[in-house]
Structure formats: structure tokens, C-alpha cells
Amino acid sequence: MPPLTRRSLLTAFGGLGGAALTGCTTRRAASSPAGPTAAGTPSPTPLPEVTVATATGPVTVPGAPMRVVALDTAELDSALTLGITPVGAARPAADRSFPDYWPASRLDRTAYVGPVGDPDLAAVRALRPDLILSNQSRDGDRYDELRAIAPTVLTQTTGAPWKANVQTHAQALSRQDAAAAFAASYQRHVSQVVTALANARAGGRKVSLLRFVEGGGIRQYGRQTFPGSVLTDAGLGRPDAQNTDQADQELPPDQLAKADGDLLLYAGYGDPGRNGLTATLASPAWQSLEAVKAHRAFPVDDQLWFQGIGYTGANYVLQQLQRFLGA
């Protein structure tokens, strides 16, 4: 299988994104999720404030905010998908760049404000945001400091409840119509993939998800995760050890056999020499896995599969799944 390039993914998804917005009227006609927006451009006609139901209670935010700071990867996907280029964003500590499943032009005006879970509050304040997006898992302990800078919308957590979280982000961004269009487009894409997998007799295949995390060992991912939820949407099964509502759990190297499946997808977060990826791929235990012996074990992009939490990331994951399963 030839590798999937960012160019091929963007080309394929371009039609989905465009279709999602056809006939969708947002509250700001000057911008479109199909391309970059004028990050930080003030609204010429201020809209009424919006009260958003959040994990910390009702939060009042400006109507159609444009100076947005996203402090986690799901919030970044939501903003970009809905047509807002954040003025600032955090990224996971081991990542050297913002996720490259987005074209560089979408993020070239977005300032880095520190690592996810430990943002530089002075850098955030200097950007003069009118809205901050994050979640309690990452920033609950600094909520008071963040809301002193700008209205701050926190969801309870990230990952598995990504579809509900997008709706919260959309309300805060005054982009509910766009969010509804992308949700409908995603469901159409799911239906197309399910049909293609069935036609290729690939429906119900058991797909294993492994992530090699620097400082966190080998993690196997269950159903209650972002990639796990996309696999469920596609009607795909999971190995017994991952067919659980538990989000993720560490897998000792001597128990790699539990991660076998009809298809094995793996990614590395951090340095491959320190997260265990290099050593594991060279080990007899890895080489003895049925998926590996059958050439059905593939590396995937960590920033997309495990961090691309949102409709754009999910559509790319669906596309790759279909390709991996030969449908």
C-alpha cells in the first residue's frame, strides 16, 4: 500500500468540507471553513453575547468571537473546522509542530502558547483573546486564571465525547449551523465507508490500536476514545482486550499478544527510542503477531489518530481505515 500523503488527504477531504458548508449560513458571512479566516479581525457588527453551558456552569461569551485561543488538540480541530483560525494554541509537549493534517497556511498565523496542560498564561494574555477553549482534564486547575484573561469555555473532558464537545465549541464560536453541516457530512461519510467495507467483506474486522508514549509505556486504546469511537461508527470490531469502555491501559511488552487483530494500527508519541517503539518493532514478540506476519500492521500519524479529535480528524481517519482494509 503506498503511503497516504497530506496532499492526497486534503484533496479527498476538500470535497467533504465544501459539501458540508453548501447552503450553510453562518452568522458571519465574511469567513468560511473552506479556507483561512482573518485571525483576530474584529467583527464589524458586534453580535449579542451568548451564554454557553459548560463543565463549570453557564459562561457568557462574545457573539462570534474571532480572537480565540485553543488550549488542546480537540479545541484546535473544532475552531479550524468551523472556520476560525485561532490567534494562539497549545500543543502536546512532545510535538514539535501543530498537527500537519492541516495545511500550514491554516496555522501560520497561530502563535504557540506553550504545552497542552501547562500553557504560558502570559503568552495567552498577550494575545488579547476574546475566548479561550479547553477542557477540565487539561486546564480545570487553572480555570480562574484563564477566565481572568477572557471568557473560558471548558468541556468536562476530551476524547470520546468529541461530538458533544464540538457542539459546545460551536455554540461558543456562534457556528452552530456549520457544526450541524459537518456532523451530517460525517454521518454520510460513515455510511459510505460502512457500505464499502461490507462490499469488500471487511466489515466487522477486529482493529487493534496501540500507542507508544514516551513516559507512558505501550498503551492500548478501548472504545471510549476518539479513534475507538470512529472504529465503532465504521462498524469495526476490536480485540477482546480493547473491546472495553475503558479509555486506555498500559500493555506490558510481554503481553503484546493481547494486541493482535485483523488489522493493527500503531503510533508513537515522543522519541521512538524512548517511547519503546523502536525496541518493540524489533522484538520477537512483535514479529510473532499474526497481523505483523500477514503484513497488516501499519504505522499511523499520532497527531491525526490520537490527537485529531474532531470532525476533520475523524474524516481523515475514516478515509485511512477504508484504505487499510482494502475497501
C-alpha positions, 0 to 999 in steps of 0.5 A: 500500500503506498503511503497516504500523503497530506496532499492526497488527504486534503484533496479527498477531504476538500470535497467533504468540507465544501459539501458540508458548508453548501447552503450553510449560513453562518452568522458571519458571512465574511469567513468560511471553513473552506479556507483561512479566516482573518485571525483576530479581525474584529467583527464589524457588527458586534453580535449579542453575547451568548451564554454557553453551558459548560463543565463549570456552569453557564459562561457568557461569551462574545457573539462570534468571537474571532480572537480565540485561543485553543488550549488542546488538540480537540479545541484546535480541530473544532475552531479550524473546522468551523472556520476560525483560525485561532490567534494562539494554541497549545500543543502536546509537549512532545510535538514539535509542530501543530498537527500537519493534517492541516495545511500550514497556511491554516496555522501560520498565523497561530502563535504557540502558547506553550504545552497542552496542560501547562500553557504560558498564561502570559503568552495567552494574555498577550494575545488579547483573546476574546475566548479561550477553549479547553477542557477540565482534564487539561486546564480545570486547575487553572480555570480562574486564571484563564477566565481572568484573561477572557471568557473560558469555555471548558468541556468536562473532558476530551476524547470520546465525547468529541461530538458533544464537545464540538457542539459546545465549541460551536455554540461558543464560536456562534457556528452552530449551523456549520457544526450541524453541516459537518456532523451530517457530512460525517454521518454520510461519510460513515455510511459510505465507508460502512457500505464499502467495507461490507462490499469488500467483506471487511466489515466487522474486522477486529482493529487493534490500536496501540500507542507508544508514549514516551513516559507512558509505556505501550498503551492500548486504546478501548472504545471510549476514545476518539479513534475507538469511537470512529472504529465503532461508527465504521462498524469495526470490531476490536480485540477482546482486550480493547473491546472495553469502555475503558479509555486506555491501559498500559500493555506490558511488552510481554503481553503484546499478544493481547494486541493482535487483530485483523488489522493493527494500527500503531503510533508513537508519541515522543522519541521512538527510542524512548517511547519503546517503539523502536525496541518493540518493532524489533522484538520477537514478540512483535514479529510473532503477531499474526497481523505483523506476519500477514503484513497488516500492521501499519504505522499511523500519524499520532497527531491525526489518530490520537490527537485529531479529535474532531470532525476533520480528524475523524474524516481523515481517519475514516478515509485511512481505515477504508484504505487499510482494509482494502475497501 
